[in-house]
Amino acid sequence: MTKTKENAGSKEGRTRDKSLDAVKGFAIVLVMLGHCIVKNDMVDPVKDPYVYDVIKAIEMPLFIMISGYLAGLSKRKASLKEAAYTIRKRAVSYLVPFFVWLFLSNLLSGQFAPFQALKDVLFHLDWGLWFLMTLFLITVLVLLAECFPKTWQSAVFLLTAYILFFLQSRTGNTFLSPHLTVRYMPYYLAGFLVSRYILPLKNNENKWILLLTGKKVLWGLWGISLLGFAWLIVRYDMVTVHSTKELLCQMTASLLGSYLSFFGIYRFYEARKVPEDFAKNVQLSEPPFLAQVGLYTLEIYVLHFRFVRMLGFYKRGYSLYSWKGIGVVLASFLVMSVLTWLIIVLVKKVPFLDFLLFGKSRPRR
């Protein structure tokens, strides 16, 4: 495993893990394709029982898993004071764009009612940028859990919090949409478990972990996961939930699909890297396209879907399984991508807007 921005030594010695950026880039491309299908009214379980189901099963769970993995690479917080400092930083990164875009969307809707919009979104996060708020809630829980001195105490805290969110969702209370935390927290913890606990044991050459994380074992698990994922996609609907059994099947499919994507893409790009000793003597080329896209996932997430319907194809009833339908998706994707890129470039030139719209605060020089 190469050094990452989060787990390297000093600031000067830190390097980005381009393979991890590529996984993030793949996830946001899936999100964009998914919105091209949804917002052009092409989600049809009869005519398209598989393509959108695959996208739906992987896109956001993979993002959450990556976030957990990155969190596990960071230094463990030894006290509530350290945890509170990190929580404040995450609040800026996640909540500033969440609330700013809520205000802007309401302002541009023509029916300006910010307090009503705030109330609506807080009780229905999926009416807004739900990913940011849900990720913030999960991050806070994990940061608080790590303040306990014993690992089992942290596990009990997280399990208790998870049960409480589940019970809240069952009561019908939708404040902060607890069903989203219930749905996505396991993926975060899966990524966190690997980077926080398994990787250190592997680096310390624990014989059992080395055995279980050997190349043949992991690729064998990847193959089994592919078969399981394909079976669940064919057998169950990944878009709607009618029972607890279907929810568990969807979550299992998402866990398998996220592992397939994370491990497969990471290993593919890692294998293409120039060896470190050789890299010191040559000028490296630009990072892969997906890795470059992965640097701007939050920016793309908050912007892209606003431009999907600009061509007006959603009114024409195209099917995804047709040449016209495929053309609509590709045209929507192209227009959306170009406009999103232009706005990101322009906003990045104004630090104050970069902070408000994307939650990116630049360090003082």
C-alpha positions as CSV (number, residue, x, y, z in Angstrom):
1,M,0.0,0.0,0.0
2,T,1.4,3.4,-1.0
3,K,1.5,6.4,1.3
4,T,-1.5,8.6,1.2
5,K,-2.1,12.2,2.0
6,E,-3.7,11.0,5.2
7,N,-1.1,8.5,6.5
8,A,2.2,9.7,5.4
9,G,4.7,11.3,7.7
10,S,5.5,15.0,7.7
11,K,3.6,17.6,5.6
12,E,6.5,17.8,3.2
13,G,6.7,14.1,2.7
14,R,3.0,13.5,2.1
15,T,1.9,12.3,-1.3
16,R,-1.6,11.6,-2.7
17,D,-2.6,8.0,-3.4
18,K,-3.6,8.3,-7.1
19,S,-5.1,4.9,-7.1
20,L,-7.5,6.0,-4.3
21,D,-8.3,9.1,-6.3
22,A,-9.1,6.9,-9.3
23,V,-11.7,4.9,-7.2
24,K,-13.3,8.2,-6.1
25,G,-13.3,9.3,-9.8
26,F,-15.1,6.1,-10.8
27,A,-17.7,6.6,-8.0
28,I,-18.6,10.1,-9.1
29,V,-18.8,9.0,-12.8
30,L,-21.3,6.4,-11.7
31,V,-23.3,9.0,-9.8
32,M,-23.3,11.2,-12.9
33,L,-24.5,8.4,-15.2
34,G,-27.2,7.5,-12.7
35,H,-28.6,11.0,-12.7
36,C,-28.5,11.1,-16.5
37,I,-30.8,8.0,-16.4
38,V,-33.0,9.1,-13.5
39,K,-33.6,12.7,-14.6
40,N,-34.3,11.7,-18.2
41,D,-37.1,9.5,-16.8
42,M,-35.5,6.2,-18.0
43,V,-35.7,4.2,-14.8
44,D,-37.9,1.3,-15.8
45,P,-37.7,-2.0,-13.9
46,V,-39.3,-3.8,-16.8
47,K,-37.4,-2.4,-19.7
48,D,-34.1,-1.9,-17.7
49,P,-34.0,-4.4,-14.9
50,Y,-30.2,-4.4,-14.6
51,V,-28.2,-1.3,-15.7
52,Y,-29.6,1.2,-13.3
53,D,-29.8,-1.4,-10.6
54,V,-26.0,-1.9,-10.8
55,I,-25.3,1.9,-10.7
56,K,-27.8,2.3,-7.8
57,A,-26.2,-0.5,-5.8
58,I,-22.7,0.8,-6.0
59,E,-22.5,4.6,-6.5
60,M,-23.2,6.1,-3.0
61,P,-22.2,3.1,-0.9
62,L,-18.8,3.2,-2.6
63,F,-18.4,6.9,-1.8
64,I,-19.3,6.2,1.9
65,M,-16.8,3.2,2.0
66,I,-14.0,5.4,0.6
67,S,-14.8,8.1,3.2
68,G,-14.5,5.4,6.0
69,Y,-11.3,4.1,4.5
70,L,-9.7,7.6,4.5
71,A,-10.9,8.2,8.0
72,G,-9.1,5.1,9.2
73,L,-5.9,6.3,7.6
74,S,-5.8,9.4,9.8
75,K,-4.4,9.5,13.3
76,R,-6.6,8.2,16.0
77,K,-8.1,10.9,18.2
78,A,-6.9,10.5,21.7
79,S,-9.3,12.8,23.4
80,L,-12.7,14.6,23.1
81,K,-10.7,17.8,22.4
82,E,-9.0,16.3,19.4
83,A,-12.2,14.8,18.2
84,A,-14.0,18.2,18.6
85,Y,-11.4,19.9,16.5
86,T,-11.8,17.4,13.6
87,I,-15.6,17.6,13.9
88,R,-15.4,21.4,13.4
89,K,-13.3,20.9,10.3
90,R,-15.7,18.3,8.9
91,A,-18.6,20.7,9.7
92,V,-17.0,23.3,7.4
93,S,-16.3,20.8,4.7
94,Y,-19.7,19.1,4.7
95,L,-22.3,21.4,6.3
96,V,-21.3,24.8,4.7
97,P,-22.0,23.6,1.1
98,F,-25.1,21.7,2.4
99,F,-26.8,24.8,3.8
100,V,-25.5,27.2,1.2
101,W,-26.8,25.1,-1.7
102,L,-30.1,24.7,0.2
103,F,-30.5,28.5,0.4
104,L,-29.4,29.0,-3.2
105,S,-31.8,26.3,-4.5
106,N,-34.7,27.8,-2.6
107,L,-33.8,31.3,-3.8
108,L,-33.7,30.2,-7.4
109,S,-36.9,28.2,-7.2
110,G,-39.0,31.4,-7.4
111,Q,-40.8,30.6,-4.1
112,F,-38.4,32.0,-1.5
113,A,-39.2,30.4,1.8
114,P,-35.8,29.5,3.5
115,F,-37.2,28.5,6.9
116,Q,-39.7,26.1,5.3
117,A,-37.0,24.8,3.0
118,L,-34.7,24.2,6.0
119,K,-37.5,22.4,7.9
120,D,-38.3,20.2,4.8
121,V,-34.8,19.2,4.2
122,L,-33.9,18.4,7.8
123,F,-36.8,16.0,7.9
124,H,-36.2,14.7,4.4
125,L,-32.4,14.8,3.7
126,D,-32.9,13.2,0.3
127,W,-34.6,16.4,-0.9
128,G,-31.2,18.1,-0.7
129,L,-27.5,17.1,-0.6
130,W,-28.2,14.2,1.8
131,F,-24.8,12.6,1.3
132,L,-23.0,15.5,3.0
133,M,-25.3,15.5,6.1
134,T,-25.4,11.7,6.4
135,L,-21.6,11.5,6.0
136,F,-21.2,14.2,8.7
137,L,-23.4,12.3,11.2
138,I,-21.5,9.0,10.6
139,T,-18.1,10.8,10.9
140,V,-19.1,12.4,14.2
141,L,-20.2,9.0,15.6
142,V,-17.0,7.3,14.7
143,L,-14.8,10.2,16.0
144,L,-16.7,10.1,19.3
145,A,-16.4,6.3,19.5
146,E,-12.6,6.4,19.2
147,C,-12.4,8.6,22.2
148,F,-13.0,5.5,24.4
149,P,-9.8,3.8,25.5
150,K,-10.9,0.3,24.6
151,T,-11.8,-1.0,21.2
152,W,-14.7,-3.0,22.5
153,Q,-16.1,0.2,24.2
154,S,-15.9,2.0,20.8
155,A,-17.8,-0.9,19.2
156,V,-20.5,-0.9,21.8
157,F,-20.9,2.9,21.4
158,L,-21.3,2.5,17.6
159,L,-23.7,-0.4,17.9
160,T,-25.8,1.5,20.4
161,A,-25.9,4.6,18.1
162,Y,-26.8,2.4,15.2
163,I,-29.7,0.7,17.1
164,L,-31.0,4.1,18.2
165,F,-31.0,5.4,14.6
166,F,-32.8,2.2,13.5
167,L,-35.4,2.6,16.3
168,Q,-36.0,6.2,15.3
169,S,-36.6,5.2,11.7
170,R,-39.1,2.6,12.8
171,T,-41.1,5.2,14.9
172,G,-41.7,7.3,11.8
173,N,-39.6,10.3,13.1
174,T,-37.8,11.5,10.0
175,F,-35.5,14.2,11.6
176,L,-32.1,13.9,9.9
177,S,-33.5,10.9,7.9
178,P,-32.3,8.1,10.2
179,H,-32.9,5.5,7.5
180,L,-30.0,7.0,5.5
181,T,-27.6,6.5,8.5
182,V,-28.9,3.0,9.0
183,R,-28.4,2.2,5.3
184,Y,-25.0,3.7,4.8
185,M,-23.1,3.4,8.1
186,P,-22.1,-0.2,7.5
187,Y,-20.2,0.7,4.4
188,Y,-18.3,3.5,6.2
189,L,-17.4,1.1,9.0
190,A,-16.2,-1.6,6.5
191,G,-13.8,0.9,4.9
192,F,-12.7,2.2,8.3
193,L,-12.1,-1.3,9.7
194,V,-9.8,-2.2,6.9
195,S,-7.6,0.9,7.1
196,R,-7.6,1.4,10.8
197,Y,-7.1,-2.2,12.0
198,I,-6.3,-4.6,9.2
199,L,-3.7,-2.6,7.3
200,P,-1.6,-1.9,10.4
201,L,-1.6,-5.7,11.2
202,K,-0.5,-6.4,7.7
203,N,2.2,-3.8,7.8
204,N,3.4,-5.4,11.1
205,E,3.5,-8.8,9.2
206,N,0.9,-10.5,11.3
207,K,0.9,-14.0,9.8
208,W,-2.8,-14.6,9.9
209,I,-3.6,-11.2,8.3
210,L,-0.8,-11.8,5.7
211,L,-2.5,-15.1,4.9
212,L,-6.0,-13.7,4.6
213,T,-4.9,-10.7,2.6
214,G,-2.7,-12.6,0.2
215,K,-3.1,-11.8,-3.5
216,K,-4.7,-15.1,-4.4
217,V,-7.1,-15.0,-1.4
218,L,-8.2,-11.4,-2.2
219,W,-8.7,-12.1,-5.9
220,G,-10.5,-15.3,-5.0
221,L,-12.8,-13.3,-2.7
222,W,-13.2,-10.7,-5.6
223,G,-14.4,-13.5,-7.9
224,I,-16.9,-14.9,-5.3
225,S,-18.1,-11.4,-4.7
226,L,-18.7,-10.9,-8.4
227,L,-20.9,-14.0,-8.6
228,G,-22.8,-13.0,-5.4
229,F,-23.3,-9.4,-6.7
230,A,-24.6,-10.6,-10.1
231,W,-27.0,-13.0,-8.5
232,L,-28.4,-10.4,-6.2
233,I,-28.8,-7.9,-9.1
234,V,-30.7,-10.4,-11.1
235,R,-32.8,-11.7,-8.2
236,Y,-33.7,-8.4,-6.4
237,D,-34.8,-4.9,-7.2
238,M,-32.1,-2.4,-6.1
239,V,-34.2,0.8,-6.5
240,T,-37.2,0.3,-4.2
241,V,-37.6,-1.4,-0.8
242,H,-40.7,-3.3,0.3
243,S,-39.4,-5.3,3.2
244,T,-36.5,-5.7,5.7
245,K,-35.4,-8.8,3.7
246,E,-35.1,-6.7,0.5
247,L,-33.2,-4.0,2.3
248,L,-30.7,-6.5,3.6
249,C,-30.3,-8.0,0.2
250,Q,-29.7,-4.5,-1.3
251,M,-27.2,-3.7,1.4
252,T,-25.4,-6.9,0.8
253,A,-25.3,-6.3,-2.9
254,S,-24.0,-2.8,-2.3
255,L,-21.2,-4.1,0.0
256,L,-20.1,-6.6,-2.6
257,G,-20.3,-4.1,-5.4
258,S,-18.3,-1.5,-3.5
259,Y,-15.7,-4.1,-2.7
260,L,-15.5,-5.2,-6.4
261,S,-15.1,-1.6,-7.5
262,F,-12.7,-0.5,-4.7
263,F,-10.4,-3.4,-4.8
264,G,-10.5,-3.9,-8.6
265,I,-9.9,-0.3,-9.6
266,Y,-7.3,0.3,-6.9
267,R,-5.3,-2.8,-7.8
268,F,-5.5,-1.9,-11.5
269,Y,-4.1,1.6,-11.1
270,E,-1.6,0.5,-8.4
271,A,-0.1,-2.0,-10.9
272,R,0.4,0.8,-13.4
273,K,2.5,2.9,-11.0
274,V,6.1,3.6,-11.7
275,P,8.3,2.0,-9.0
276,E,9.3,4.5,-6.3
277,D,13.1,4.1,-6.8
278,F,12.7,4.7,-10.6
279,A,10.2,7.5,-10.2
280,K,12.9,9.6,-8.5
281,N,14.9,9.7,-11.7
282,V,12.1,10.4,-14.2
283,Q,9.4,13.0,-14.7
284,L,6.1,11.3,-14.1
285,S,3.2,11.8,-16.5
286,E,-0.1,13.3,-15.5
287,P,-2.2,11.1,-13.2
288,P,-4.8,8.9,-14.9
289,F,-8.1,10.6,-16.0
290,L,-10.2,9.0,-13.2
291,A,-7.6,10.1,-10.6
292,Q,-7.9,13.7,-11.8
293,V,-11.7,13.5,-11.7
294,G,-11.4,12.1,-8.1
295,L,-9.8,15.3,-6.9
296,Y,-13.0,17.1,-7.4
297,T,-15.7,14.7,-6.3
298,L,-17.4,17.1,-3.8
299,E,-17.5,19.9,-6.3
300,I,-18.9,17.6,-9.0
301,Y,-21.4,16.1,-6.6
302,V,-23.0,19.5,-5.6
303,L,-23.2,20.8,-9.2
304,H,-23.6,18.2,-11.9
305,F,-27.3,17.1,-11.5
306,R,-28.4,20.7,-12.0
307,F,-27.6,20.5,-15.7
308,V,-28.9,17.1,-16.6
309,R,-32.2,18.2,-18.1
310,M,-30.9,21.2,-20.0
311,L,-31.5,19.5,-23.4
312,G,-35.1,18.7,-22.5
313,F,-34.9,15.0,-23.4
314,Y,-36.8,13.9,-20.2
315,K,-40.1,14.9,-21.9
316,R,-39.8,12.5,-24.7
317,G,-40.1,9.1,-23.1
318,Y,-37.0,7.4,-24.4
319,S,-36.0,3.9,-23.3
320,L,-32.5,3.3,-22.1
321,Y,-32.4,0.1,-24.2
322,S,-32.5,1.9,-27.5
323,W,-30.0,3.9,-29.6
324,K,-31.9,7.1,-29.0
325,G,-31.9,6.4,-25.2
326,I,-28.2,5.8,-25.2
327,G,-27.6,8.9,-27.2
328,V,-29.7,10.9,-24.7
329,V,-27.6,9.6,-21.8
330,L,-24.3,10.4,-23.6
331,A,-25.5,13.9,-24.7
332,S,-26.8,14.7,-21.2
333,F,-23.5,13.5,-19.7
334,L,-21.4,15.6,-22.1
335,V,-23.3,18.8,-21.6
336,M,-23.5,18.3,-17.8
337,S,-19.8,17.5,-17.6
338,V,-18.7,20.6,-19.6
339,L,-20.9,23.0,-17.6
340,T,-19.9,21.5,-14.3
341,W,-16.2,21.7,-15.2
342,L,-16.5,25.4,-16.3
343,I,-18.2,26.4,-13.1
344,I,-15.6,24.6,-11.0
345,V,-12.8,26.3,-12.8
346,L,-14.5,29.7,-12.3
347,V,-15.4,29.2,-8.7
348,K,-11.9,28.0,-7.8
349,K,-10.5,31.4,-8.8
350,V,-12.5,33.0,-6.0
351,P,-11.5,31.6,-2.6
352,F,-14.6,32.9,-0.9
353,L,-16.9,31.2,-3.4
354,D,-14.8,28.1,-3.1
355,F,-15.5,28.1,0.6
356,L,-19.2,28.7,0.4
357,L,-20.1,26.4,-2.5
358,F,-17.6,23.6,-2.0
359,G,-16.5,23.9,1.7
360,K,-12.9,24.2,0.7
361,S,-10.9,26.6,2.9
362,R,-7.4,27.3,1.7
363,P,-4.5,27.5,4.2
364,R,-3.1,31.0,5.0
365,R,0.3,31.7,3.6
